[in-house]
Amino acid sequence: MRRFTLLSELLRAAFSSLMRNKTRAFLTVLGIIIGVTTVIAMVGVTEGIKVSFEKQMEIVGSNLIYMSKFEPGIRMGRLPKKLRMRKNLTLEDLKAVKKLSYLEDSAAQIKMFERRIIKSRYSTTSGVILIGTSSDYPEVVKVNLMNGRFFTKGEETGKANVAILGADVAENLYPGVDPVGKRLHIGNTSYRVVGVLEKLGSFFGQSRDNLVIIPITTLFKKYPSAKRRMWGGMVILARPKSPESLNIAMDEMIEVMRMRRKLKPKDDNDFAIYTQEYVNNLFNQLVSGVFLVGILIASISLLVGGIGIMNIMLVSLRERTSEIGLRRAIGAKKKHIMFQFIVEAITLSLIGGLLGMFLGFAVSFLAKALAHFPAAVTPFGVILGVGVSTLVGLFFGIYPAYKAANQNPIEALRYE
């Protein structure tokens, strides 16, 4: 009970000291506020991104196999000549893959950004993702239609001008109207709408419904340069018959591609093959890297804030030297003086931490509300904000507290 009373008195004294110099206290904890705000915002945004990404991957499925020209990742500078010489995948490669025994199904896909305006008789839109794919695409990536149908194998073979719209494109081009059976124009080409996809939502603040899907044969006919794209080109998506057969299916795909490209046993693969798990790990590494950069920036702010707290406590020590001498003279022990200064330093830091925590939550919610950026407030973020600010106050308050506790009582009483 006595300890509780002592602690409450020390907290009251700490708040009283801070209230006497509000501006100085605020400027002192500004670094703590910025640092904790950055930490909380980074935790909220990165956790939100991870949750959103996991939801998107649940839709696609965890046992998807990708085959492409290059491995996914961030590339800087010019590619080595060996990589530049790689061939793009072709529809003949897809036909060979389709014959493999351990695959349930496979499909081709190529994505392009269509800058031209897309028109219907009702409205216009622009800046959509144009996807060329094969008729088996819905079975491979588990796409669901809200209305209409997907294009058929015959329409793919015949290079038909048919299109499936994402939900956003359908709403923009055909407000209040059923798009199925209607026409749209991309450049000088007219397409008949045969289906509308279910709404997929957004990811990283970008809509996943702003797309138009056409047969890949039609895309190659209308965009001949797509076959020669240096960066990526066509991707083959494959789903094994069971999760247990995933590795065997990958081995089959590697074998058939090496045979088609006449690679010798000592030659490396001149194509990339990877799983959904590889994509997940790559994404998590990217998010972790961004998070670490944010933490580094926050650490610098916290260091500056901690130095500010130590400085203000040393100033407070000079201002209260006579008070310390008086307290020592009437029986206060060194540990009481030291504890008082540490409590004041922690209180100062904790106030900055709480302000930073609320600002960090506000930034997370604003990112979610205004930019449709995924964000989440987690108990870990709250514990981290309080814990970091407390530790900063404790660490940078020890030296001033030690110096205050070791003042000579006689000299302290004579100090002016």
C-alpha positions as CSV (number, residue, x, y, z in Angstrom):
1,M,0.0,0.0,0.0
2,R,2.8,2.4,0.9
3,R,4.5,1.6,-2.5
4,F,1.3,2.3,-4.3
5,T,0.9,5.6,-2.5
6,L,4.5,6.5,-3.3
7,L,4.1,5.7,-6.9
8,S,0.9,7.8,-7.2
9,E,2.6,10.7,-5.6
10,L,5.6,10.4,-8.0
11,L,3.2,10.3,-11.0
12,R,1.3,13.4,-9.7
13,A,4.6,15.2,-9.3
14,A,5.7,14.2,-12.8
15,F,2.5,15.5,-14.3
16,S,2.7,18.7,-12.3
17,S,6.3,19.2,-13.6
18,L,5.2,18.6,-17.2
19,M,2.2,20.9,-17.0
20,R,4.4,23.8,-15.8
21,N,6.4,23.6,-19.1
22,K,3.8,22.3,-21.6
23,T,5.5,23.7,-24.8
24,R,8.9,22.4,-23.7
25,A,7.5,19.0,-22.9
26,F,5.7,18.8,-26.2
27,L,8.8,19.7,-28.2
28,T,10.8,17.2,-26.1
29,V,8.4,14.3,-27.0
30,L,7.9,15.2,-30.6
31,G,10.5,12.7,-31.7
32,I,8.8,10.0,-29.7
33,I,5.4,11.0,-31.3
34,I,6.8,10.7,-34.8
35,G,8.6,7.5,-34.1
36,V,5.7,5.7,-32.5
37,T,3.3,7.1,-35.2
38,T,5.5,5.5,-37.8
39,V,5.8,2.2,-36.0
40,I,2.0,1.9,-35.4
41,A,1.1,3.0,-39.0
42,M,3.6,0.6,-40.5
43,V,2.3,-2.3,-38.3
44,G,-1.3,-1.5,-39.2
45,V,-0.7,-1.2,-42.9
46,T,1.6,-4.2,-43.3
47,E,-0.8,-6.4,-41.2
48,G,-3.7,-5.2,-43.4
49,I,-1.8,-5.9,-46.6
50,K,-0.9,-9.4,-45.4
51,V,-4.6,-10.1,-44.5
52,S,-5.8,-8.8,-47.8
53,F,-3.1,-10.8,-49.7
54,E,-4.1,-14.0,-47.9
55,K,-7.7,-13.5,-48.8
56,Q,-6.8,-13.0,-52.4
57,M,-4.7,-16.2,-52.4
58,E,-7.6,-18.1,-50.8
59,I,-9.6,-17.3,-53.9
60,V,-6.9,-18.5,-56.3
61,G,-5.9,-21.5,-54.2
62,S,-2.6,-22.6,-52.7
63,N,-1.6,-25.4,-55.2
64,L,-1.3,-23.3,-58.4
65,I,1.8,-23.8,-60.5
66,Y,3.2,-20.9,-62.6
67,M,5.5,-21.2,-65.7
68,S,6.9,-18.0,-67.2
69,K,9.8,-16.5,-68.9
70,F,11.4,-15.1,-65.7
71,E,11.1,-15.6,-62.0
72,P,9.0,-13.0,-60.3
73,G,10.8,-10.3,-58.4
74,I,12.2,-6.7,-58.5
75,R,14.9,-6.3,-61.1
76,M,17.4,-3.4,-61.2
77,G,19.3,-2.4,-64.3
78,R,19.9,-4.4,-67.4
79,L,19.3,-8.1,-67.5
80,P,22.3,-10.5,-68.1
81,K,22.5,-11.6,-71.8
82,K,21.7,-15.2,-70.8
83,L,18.3,-14.1,-69.4
84,R,17.6,-11.7,-72.3
85,M,18.1,-14.6,-74.8
86,R,15.2,-16.6,-73.2
87,K,12.3,-17.4,-75.4
88,N,8.7,-16.4,-74.6
89,L,6.3,-19.2,-73.9
90,T,3.9,-20.1,-76.7
91,L,0.5,-21.7,-77.2
92,E,2.3,-24.8,-78.4
93,D,4.0,-25.0,-75.0
94,L,0.5,-24.9,-73.4
95,K,-0.7,-27.7,-75.7
96,A,2.2,-29.9,-74.6
97,V,1.6,-29.1,-70.9
98,K,-2.1,-30.0,-71.2
99,K,-1.2,-33.6,-72.1
100,L,0.6,-34.2,-68.8
101,S,-1.0,-36.9,-66.6
102,Y,-0.6,-35.2,-63.1
103,L,-2.3,-31.9,-64.1
104,E,-6.0,-31.4,-63.6
105,D,-6.0,-28.5,-66.1
106,S,-3.9,-25.6,-67.4
107,A,-4.4,-22.2,-69.1
108,A,-2.4,-19.4,-70.7
109,Q,-2.6,-15.8,-69.6
110,I,-1.1,-12.5,-70.7
111,K,-1.8,-9.1,-69.2
112,M,-1.6,-5.7,-70.9
113,F,-2.4,-2.2,-69.8
114,E,-4.9,-0.8,-72.3
115,R,-4.5,3.0,-72.5
116,R,-7.1,3.6,-75.2
117,I,-10.6,4.6,-74.4
118,I,-13.1,1.8,-74.3
119,K,-16.6,2.7,-75.4
120,S,-20.1,1.4,-75.2
121,R,-23.3,3.1,-76.4
122,Y,-23.9,4.2,-72.8
123,S,-20.5,5.4,-71.6
124,T,-16.8,5.3,-71.8
125,T,-13.9,4.2,-69.6
126,S,-10.1,3.9,-69.8
127,G,-7.0,2.6,-68.1
128,V,-8.2,-1.0,-67.9
129,I,-6.2,-4.2,-67.6
130,L,-6.7,-6.3,-70.8
131,I,-6.2,-10.0,-70.2
132,G,-5.8,-12.6,-72.9
133,T,-6.4,-16.1,-71.8
134,S,-7.6,-19.6,-72.8
135,S,-11.1,-21.1,-72.4
136,D,-9.9,-23.3,-69.4
137,Y,-9.0,-20.3,-67.3
138,P,-12.1,-20.4,-65.0
139,E,-11.3,-24.0,-64.0
140,V,-7.6,-23.3,-63.3
141,V,-7.9,-20.1,-61.2
142,K,-11.5,-20.7,-59.9
143,V,-13.1,-17.6,-61.5
144,N,-16.8,-17.1,-60.8
145,L,-19.2,-15.3,-63.1
146,M,-21.9,-12.9,-61.8
147,N,-23.8,-13.0,-65.1
148,G,-23.4,-14.7,-68.5
149,R,-20.7,-17.2,-69.4
150,F,-17.0,-17.5,-70.2
151,F,-16.0,-17.8,-73.9
152,T,-15.9,-21.3,-75.3
153,K,-13.0,-23.4,-76.9
154,G,-14.6,-22.8,-80.3
155,E,-14.5,-19.0,-79.8
156,E,-10.9,-19.2,-78.7
157,T,-9.9,-21.3,-81.7
158,G,-11.9,-19.0,-84.0
159,K,-10.3,-15.8,-82.6
160,A,-13.8,-14.5,-81.8
161,N,-14.3,-10.9,-80.7
162,V,-15.9,-11.7,-77.4
163,A,-15.2,-10.2,-73.9
164,I,-15.8,-10.9,-70.2
165,L,-15.9,-7.7,-68.1
166,G,-14.8,-7.1,-64.6
167,A,-17.4,-5.6,-62.3
168,D,-16.1,-2.1,-62.3
169,V,-15.9,-2.0,-66.1
170,A,-19.4,-3.4,-66.4
171,E,-20.7,-0.7,-64.0
172,N,-18.9,2.1,-65.8
173,L,-19.8,1.1,-69.3
174,Y,-23.3,-0.1,-68.7
175,P,-24.8,1.8,-65.8
176,G,-28.1,0.2,-64.7
177,V,-28.0,-2.1,-67.8
178,D,-27.3,-5.8,-68.2
179,P,-24.0,-5.8,-70.3
180,V,-24.4,-9.4,-71.6
181,G,-25.1,-9.4,-75.3
182,K,-24.2,-5.7,-75.7
183,R,-21.2,-4.4,-77.7
184,L,-18.1,-2.5,-76.7
185,H,-15.3,-0.9,-78.7
186,I,-11.6,-1.0,-78.0
187,G,-10.0,1.1,-80.7
188,N,-11.6,0.1,-84.0
189,T,-12.5,-3.4,-82.8
190,S,-16.0,-4.2,-81.6
191,Y,-16.5,-7.0,-79.0
192,R,-19.6,-8.7,-77.8
193,V,-19.9,-9.0,-74.1
194,V,-20.7,-12.6,-73.0
195,G,-20.1,-12.5,-69.3
196,V,-19.5,-10.4,-66.2
197,L,-17.1,-11.5,-63.4
198,E,-18.1,-11.5,-59.7
199,K,-16.7,-8.5,-57.8
200,L,-13.1,-9.2,-56.5
201,G,-12.5,-6.0,-54.5
202,S,-9.3,-4.1,-54.3
203,F,-5.7,-4.9,-53.4
204,F,-3.0,-2.3,-52.5
205,G,-5.6,0.3,-53.2
206,Q,-6.0,-0.8,-56.8
207,S,-9.3,-2.3,-58.1
208,R,-9.1,-5.9,-59.3
209,D,-12.4,-5.4,-61.2
210,N,-11.1,-2.9,-63.7
211,L,-10.3,-5.5,-66.4
212,V,-11.5,-7.0,-69.7
213,I,-10.8,-10.6,-70.6
214,I,-10.7,-11.8,-74.2
215,P,-9.5,-15.0,-75.9
216,I,-5.7,-15.1,-76.0
217,T,-5.8,-15.9,-79.8
218,T,-7.8,-12.7,-80.3
219,L,-5.3,-10.7,-78.3
220,F,-2.4,-12.0,-80.4
221,K,-4.4,-11.2,-83.5
222,K,-5.1,-7.6,-82.4
223,Y,-1.8,-7.0,-80.6
224,P,0.9,-8.9,-82.5
225,S,3.7,-7.4,-80.4
226,A,2.3,-9.2,-77.3
227,K,4.1,-12.4,-78.5
228,R,7.4,-10.6,-78.5
229,R,7.2,-8.8,-75.2
230,M,10.6,-8.7,-73.5
231,W,9.3,-8.5,-70.0
232,G,7.3,-11.6,-69.2
233,G,5.0,-12.3,-72.1
234,M,2.7,-15.3,-71.7
235,V,2.4,-17.2,-68.5
236,I,1.1,-20.8,-68.2
237,L,-1.0,-21.5,-65.1
238,A,-1.5,-25.1,-64.1
239,R,-3.4,-26.9,-61.3
240,P,-2.3,-30.4,-60.2
241,K,-4.8,-33.2,-59.6
242,S,-4.1,-33.1,-55.9
243,P,-1.9,-31.1,-53.5
244,E,0.2,-34.3,-53.0
245,S,1.0,-34.5,-56.7
246,L,2.2,-30.9,-57.0
247,N,6.0,-31.7,-57.0
248,I,5.5,-34.5,-59.5
249,A,3.4,-32.2,-61.8
250,M,6.2,-29.6,-61.6
251,D,8.8,-32.2,-62.6
252,E,6.6,-33.3,-65.5
253,M,6.3,-29.7,-66.7
254,I,10.1,-29.1,-66.4
255,E,10.8,-32.3,-68.3
256,V,8.4,-31.5,-71.2
257,M,9.7,-28.0,-71.5
258,R,13.4,-29.1,-71.5
259,M,12.6,-31.6,-74.2
260,R,10.8,-29.0,-76.3
261,R,13.7,-26.6,-76.0
262,K,16.3,-29.3,-76.6
263,L,18.2,-28.5,-73.5
264,K,21.2,-30.8,-72.6
265,P,21.4,-32.4,-69.1
266,K,24.1,-29.9,-68.0
267,D,22.1,-26.9,-69.3
268,D,20.1,-24.8,-66.8
269,N,16.4,-24.2,-67.4
270,D,15.7,-21.3,-69.7
271,F,12.3,-20.7,-68.2
272,A,10.9,-20.2,-64.7
273,I,8.6,-22.5,-62.8
274,Y,7.3,-21.8,-59.3
275,T,4.4,-22.3,-57.0
276,Q,1.9,-20.1,-55.2
277,E,3.9,-20.7,-52.0
278,Y,6.9,-19.1,-53.7
279,V,4.8,-16.1,-54.7
280,N,3.5,-15.8,-51.1
281,N,7.1,-15.9,-49.7
282,L,8.3,-13.3,-52.2
283,F,5.4,-11.0,-51.2
284,N,6.1,-11.4,-47.5
285,Q,9.8,-10.6,-48.1
286,L,8.8,-7.5,-49.9
287,V,6.4,-6.4,-47.2
288,S,9.0,-7.2,-44.5
289,G,11.6,-5.1,-46.3
290,V,9.3,-2.1,-46.5
291,F,8.4,-2.6,-42.8
292,L,12.1,-2.7,-41.8
293,V,12.7,0.6,-43.7
294,G,9.9,2.1,-41.8
295,I,11.2,0.8,-38.5
296,L,14.6,2.2,-39.3
297,I,13.1,5.7,-39.8
298,A,11.1,5.3,-36.6
299,S,14.2,4.3,-34.7
300,I,16.0,7.5,-35.7
301,S,13.0,9.5,-34.5
302,L,12.9,7.6,-31.2
303,L,16.6,8.1,-30.7
304,V,16.2,11.8,-31.2
305,G,13.2,11.8,-28.9
306,G,15.1,9.8,-26.3
307,I,18.1,12.3,-26.4
308,G,15.5,15.1,-26.0
309,I,14.1,13.4,-22.9
310,M,17.6,13.0,-21.4
311,N,18.4,16.6,-22.1
312,I,15.2,17.9,-20.6
313,M,15.7,15.8,-17.5
314,L,19.2,17.2,-17.1
315,V,17.8,20.7,-17.4
316,S,15.2,19.7,-14.8
317,L,17.9,18.5,-12.5
318,R,19.7,21.9,-12.6
319,E,16.4,23.7,-11.9
320,R,15.5,21.4,-8.9
321,T,19.0,21.0,-7.3
322,S,17.9,22.9,-4.2
323,E,14.7,20.8,-4.0
324,I,16.8,17.6,-4.2
325,G,19.1,18.8,-1.4
326,L,16.1,19.6,0.8
327,R,14.5,16.2,0.2
328,R,17.8,14.5,1.0
329,A,18.2,16.6,4.1
330,I,14.8,15.5,5.5
331,G,15.5,11.8,5.0
332,A,14.9,10.9,1.3
333,K,17.1,8.1,0.1
334,K,19.1,8.0,-3.2
335,K,16.7,5.3,-4.5
336,H,13.7,7.7,-4.0
337,I,15.3,10.5,-5.9
338,M,16.4,8.1,-8.7
339,F,13.0,6.5,-8.9
340,Q,11.3,10.0,-9.1
341,F,13.4,11.0,-12.1
342,I,12.9,7.7,-13.8
343,V,9.1,7.9,-13.4
344,E,9.1,11.4,-14.8
345,A,11.2,10.3,-17.8
346,I,8.9,7.3,-18.5
347,T,5.8,9.5,-18.0
348,L,7.1,12.0,-20.5
349,S,8.0,9.3,-23.0
350,L,4.7,7.5,-22.4
351,I,2.6,10.6,-23.1
352,G,4.5,10.9,-26.4
353,G,4.0,7.2,-27.1
354,L,0.2,7.4,-26.5
355,L,-0.1,10.5,-28.7
356,G,1.9,8.7,-31.4
357,M,-0.2,5.6,-31.0
358,F,-3.4,7.4,-31.6
359,L,-1.9,9.3,-34.6
360,G,-0.7,6.0,-36.0
361,F,-4.1,4.5,-35.7
362,A,-5.6,7.6,-37.4
363,V,-3.1,7.2,-40.3
364,S,-4.0,3.6,-40.7
365,F,-7.8,4.3,-40.8
366,L,-7.3,7.2,-43.2
367,A,-5.3,5.0,-45.5
368,K,-8.1,2.5,-45.4
369,A,-10.9,5.0,-45.8
370,L,-9.5,7.4,-48.4
371,A,-7.1,5.4,-50.5
372,H,-8.9,2.0,-50.0
373,F,-5.5,0.8,-48.7
374,P,-5.8,-2.3,-46.4
375,A,-5.0,-1.5,-42.8
376,A,-5.6,-3.2,-39.5
377,V,-5.2,-2.2,-35.8
378,T,-3.9,-5.2,-33.8
379,P,-3.2,-5.7,-30.1
380,F,0.4,-6.2,-31.1
381,G,0.5,-2.6,-32.3
382,V,-0.9,-1.3,-29.1
383,I,1.6,-3.3,-27.0
384,L,4.4,-2.2,-29.3
385,G,3.5,1.5,-29.0
386,V,3.3,1.5,-25.2
387,G,6.3,-0.8,-24.8
388,V,8.6,1.1,-27.1
389,S,7.8,4.5,-25.5
390,T,8.3,3.1,-22.0
391,L,11.6,1.5,-22.8
392,V,12.8,4.8,-24.4
393,G,11.9,6.7,-21.3
394,L,13.5,4.2,-19.0
395,F,16.8,4.0,-21.0
396,F,17.3,7.7,-21.5
397,G,16.1,8.5,-18.0
398,I,18.6,6.4,-16.2
399,Y,21.6,8.8,-16.5
400,P,19.8,11.9,-15.3
401,A,18.2,9.9,-12.5
402,Y,21.6,8.5,-11.4
403,K,23.1,12.0,-11.5
404,A,20.2,13.4,-9.5
405,A,20.4,10.7,-6.9
406,N,24.1,11.2,-6.4
407,Q,24.0,15.0,-5.7
408,N,25.8,16.0,-2.6
409,P,23.0,17.2,-0.2
410,I,25.1,20.1,1.3
411,E,26.1,21.4,-2.1
412,A,22.6,20.9,-3.4
413,L,21.1,23.0,-0.6
414,R,23.6,25.9,-1.4
415,Y,22.9,25.7,-5.1
416,E,21.2,28.8,-6.6
